[in-house]
Amino acid sequence: MKYLNKIFTIMAVLVILIPGCRKVYTPSDLELTEYAWELYEAGNYIDSYTWFREAMVVDSVYQDARNGLGWSFGKLNQIDSSRFYFIGALQMSQPRDITANVRHEIWAGLTFANQAAGQDSLAIIFGDSLISDITDVIVSSTAVWNFSHDADLNHLDLKLSLATANYNLGQFGLAKEHIISILAEADSTSTFNADTASVQGQMAIAAELEILRELLD
């Protein structure tokens, strides 16, 4: 089926000749989007952008196609366009044929995009929304979140982005909390403490953020 989908999406329209009639096959929004994600996962972000756009032509309100455009533009460092498509995707409904929680992926995308754009307050709003949604309130434990199209991108990267955004806004206590949370899962042998009220402590937080970027890269 995957092979057939790839054929269908490579050809914008497949004409099937049958004796006595002529039928036109138009790939579905799902087929086009699946192929676009294959290109994205292979690192072909310009091509993935093209095919996500094709999916939008077929169905202008297909949420995962617009989500894909947001991620593709992000990889191409076109942050304003990335944010534009993510915001548009928030207005759309979860596709019934997608198992991943697309809204979670949009929130994550908006966290990374806004933080990259220097919009730290917005990054925190969307990042906190995702963290809150995957947290078990009863046991106060954050569940695992992974981007369905990049196994290396997960909730730890999200927390690092939140820690950076909080640090940039002078919210050093929150930045420290995120750092400790990341270390508890990513490197249980490490301990971290810093006096958030002192310049030395704030410098220690900044240094630890750099260490974590290398650790999670």
N, C-alpha and C positions, 0 to 999 in steps of 0.2 A: 504493500500500500504506500509506503514511504517513497519507493521508487516511482510509482505512478504519479504521486503528488508532485514530485520533482519535475516530471515530464510536463504535467499540466501547467505548472507555474512558469517553467522556462518559456513556454509558448503562451502568449497572452490569450490566443484563441486557437483551439484545436478543432480542425474541421474533419469530421468523420464521414466518409463516403459510404453510403449504404445503397444497394441497388434500388433505384426508383425514388430515392429521397436524399436530401442533404441536411445533416444536423450540425449545429454549431454548439460546441462545448465551451462554456466560460468557467474558468476556475473560480472556486468559492473564496470568500474572504479568509476562511480557515486555511485552505491550501496555500494561498498566496502568503499569508502571515507565517505559516510553518516554514515555507521555503526562505522567507526573509530572515527568520530566526536562525536557520541553518547557516546563512551567509554571515550573520552577526557573530555567531559562535566561532566561525572560521576566521574572524577578524576582518571580513570584507564589509566595512561599515558603509561605504558609499553605495555598494550594491544592495546592502540590506535596506538602506534608506529608500532606494528606488522601488524595491518590491513592497515595502510597507506602504508606500504611496499608491502603488497599484491596488493593494488591498483596500485602501481608503476610497479609491474610485469605485470599486465594486460595492462597498458598504461604508458610507461616510461616518457611521456611528459605531463602527466595530472597535471596541475599546482597546483590544490588544494590539491592533495595528497602530493606533495613535501612541500607545505605550511604547511600542517598538521604535517609532520615530523619535520619541524622547530619548531613549537610550542610544540610538544611532547618532543623533546630533550631539549627545554628550560625548561620545567617543571621538567625534570629529571636532571637539572643542568649540562647538557652536552653542554656547550655553544658553543664550537668550532663546534660540529656536527650541532647544531641549526643554526649557521651562514652559514655553508656549504650548508644546504638544502634550506635556504631562498635565498641565492645568486643564486643557481641553478634554483629556482622557478622564479626568475626575468627574466630568459631567455625564459620563456614559455608564451603561450597566455592564456588570460582569458577564462575559460571553458564556453561554451554557456549555460550549464545547471545549472550554479551557479549564484544566484542573487546578492550576496555580491560582493563588489569590492575586488577581491583577491589580487591585487597589493597593495592596501592600507593596507591590513592585513600583507603582506610581509614587507612593509616599517615599519609598527609599530613593527613587530617582530624583524627586524634588528635594530631598535632604542633601544629596550629593551636589546637585546642580546649584541650589541656592548657596550652599557653603562655598562652592567654587566661585560663585559670582559675588561673594562678599555680603550676601544677604543672610547673615547669621541668624537673625531672629526668625526668619521664615524657615530656615533649615531646621531650627529647633522645633518649630511647630509641627512640621511634617515628620521629623524623626521621632519626636515624643509620641505622636499619634500611632506610629507603627510599633514602637516599644510597648506602649500601653495596650495595644490590641493583641499582642502576643504574650503578654504577661499574665500569669496565673495570680489573680488578686489574693486568693486564699493563702497561697504559700509564698507570695511575693517573689516568684521565680520567673525570669525571662526565658521563654521558649526559644528554640533554635529557629532562625529564619535564614533561608538561602535563596539567592536569586536563581530562578529556575533555568536561566540561560548562562550562568557562570557560577560553577560550584565553588569557586574561590571567593566569591563575594557574599558576605553573610552579616549577621547581626553585630558581629564584632567590628566590622568596618563601619557599620552604621553608628555604633557607640563612639568610635574614634572620631567620626565626623562631628558628632554631637559634642564630644569633649573639646574639640578644636573650636567649634562655634561658641560654646560657653566661655572658653578661655578668651577668645577675641572680644567678647562682650564684658569681660572682667568678672565673670561668674566663676571664680576659681574653685569654690567649693563643689559646684556641680561638675566641673571639669575633672576634679580629683575623684569624685565618686565614679564617674565613667571609667577613668583609668584603672581604679581598683577592681571594678567589675570585669573589665577586659582581662586584666592580669589573672584574676581568679580562675578564668576559663582557659586562657591562651598560654599562660606560663605560671603554673601554681607554685613554682619554686621561688618566684620573685615576690618581693614585698615592696610597697611604696607608701611613703608618708611625706607630707610636706605641710609646712605652716602656711596656709593660704593667705594669711594677713601680712606676711613678710615678703619683701622683694626677693630674698633668697628662695623662699618656698615657691613663689610664682615662677621664678626662673627654673626651679627643679621640675615643675609641672610642664613647662615648655620643652625642657630637655627630654622628659619622659614621653611626651607626645611624638617627638622625632624618633625615639627608639621604637615606639609602637608602630609607627608608619613603616619602618624597615621590617619589623617582625611580621606584620600582616601583609606586606607587599607580595 
